[in-house]
Amino acid sequence: MRDHTKLRAFELADEVAISTYRATRGFPKEEIYGLTSQMRRAAISIPSNIVEGCARETQIEYLRFLEISFSSLRELEYQCSLSKRLGYFDDQNIFSNLDSKIQEAGKVLSALIRSLRKKDY
């Protein structure tokens, strides 16, 4: 078993989840079951899949959950962009902060996935 708390990718994913919840607090009430909900589910999926992958026995399963996590990160990236274009962020700094966390988490998670794929060959 792997310890997810020792992974930088997990730390960043956790920060993304927290930042997403905070950023979506100010979204329009009519989006509570729409974009707000979608973004929060995508955000929580990122660290959750890292944790679940770490609990898996095989490297292949671990890698698969990291890939799912990365896909959720990309989904959230699009949803943030859409929210910005719809004018849902109260403050440009909120978007910029969240976007920078998403970008950093993406780089670290992508590097982890690449390193594990190299070990398979």
C-alpha positions in Angstrom: 0.0 0.0 0.0 1.1 3.5 -0.8 0.8 6.5 1.5 -1.1 9.2 -0.4 -0.2 11.8 2.2 3.5 11.6 1.1 2.6 12.6 -2.5 3.0 16.1 -3.7 0.3 15.4 -6.3 -2.2 14.6 -3.5 -1.3 17.8 -1.5 -1.9 19.9 -4.6 -5.1 18.0 -5.5 -6.4 18.7 -2.0 -5.6 22.4 -2.3 -7.5 22.4 -5.6 -10.5 20.9 -4.0 -10.6 23.4 -1.1 -10.0 26.3 -3.5 -12.8 25.1 -5.7 -15.3 24.9 -2.9 -14.3 28.4 -1.8 -14.4 29.9 -5.3 -17.8 28.5 -6.1 -19.5 29.9 -3.0 -20.2 33.1 -4.8 -21.7 31.5 -7.9 -25.3 32.3 -8.8 -27.9 30.3 -6.8 -29.4 29.0 -10.1 -26.1 27.1 -10.6 -26.2 25.2 -7.3 -27.3 22.0 -9.1 -25.5 22.9 -12.3 -22.0 24.2 -12.7 -21.3 24.6 -9.0 -22.2 21.0 -8.3 -20.2 19.8 -11.4 -17.1 21.7 -10.4 -17.2 20.5 -6.8 -17.7 16.9 -7.9 -14.8 17.1 -10.3 -12.6 18.8 -7.7 -13.3 16.2 -5.0 -12.7 13.4 -7.5 -9.1 14.5 -8.1 -7.7 13.8 -4.6 -10.2 11.0 -4.0 -9.0 9.0 -6.9 -5.4 9.5 -5.9 -6.3 8.1 -2.4 -8.1 5.2 -3.9 -5.3 4.4 -6.3 -2.8 4.4 -3.5 -4.9 1.8 -1.7 -4.8 -0.6 -4.8 -2.5 -3.6 -4.8 -1.1 -3.4 -8.4 0.8 -0.7 -10.2 -1.6 -1.0 -13.1 -4.6 -0.2 -10.8 -2.7 2.6 -9.2 -1.9 4.2 -12.6 -5.5 3.8 -13.7 -6.8 5.8 -10.7 -4.2 8.5 -11.3 -5.3 8.8 -14.9 -8.9 9.2 -13.7 -7.7 11.9 -11.3 -6.0 13.7 -14.1 -9.1 13.5 -16.3 -11.1 15.1 -13.5 -8.5 17.8 -13.2 -8.9 18.6 -16.9 -12.7 18.6 -16.6 -12.4 21.1 -13.8 -10.0 23.2 -15.8 -12.6 23.6 -18.5 -15.4 24.3 -16.0 -13.3 27.1 -14.5 -12.7 28.6 -17.9 -16.4 28.5 -18.7 -17.3 30.0 -15.3 -14.9 32.8 -16.0 -16.4 33.5 -19.4 -19.9 33.5 -17.8 -18.7 36.1 -15.3 -19.3 33.9 -12.2 -16.1 34.7 -10.4 -16.6 37.6 -8.0 -13.0 38.6 -8.2 -10.4 37.9 -11.0 -7.9 36.9 -8.3 -10.1 34.0 -7.3 -10.0 32.6 -10.8 -6.3 33.2 -11.2 -5.5 31.5 -7.9 -7.6 28.5 -8.7 -6.3 28.3 -12.2 -2.7 28.4 -11.1 -3.4 25.6 -8.6 -5.0 23.5 -11.3 -2.0 24.1 -13.6 0.5 23.2 -10.9 -1.4 20.1 -9.9 -1.7 19.0 -13.5 2.1 19.3 -14.0 2.9 17.2 -10.9 0.2 14.6 -11.6 1.2 14.3 -15.2 4.9 13.8 -14.2 3.9 11.1 -11.7 1.8 9.3 -14.3 4.7 9.5 -16.9 7.2 8.1 -14.3 4.9 5.2 -13.6 4.3 4.4 -17.2 8.1 4.3 -17.8 8.4 1.7 -15.0 5.9 -0.6 -16.8 8.3 -1.0 -19.8 
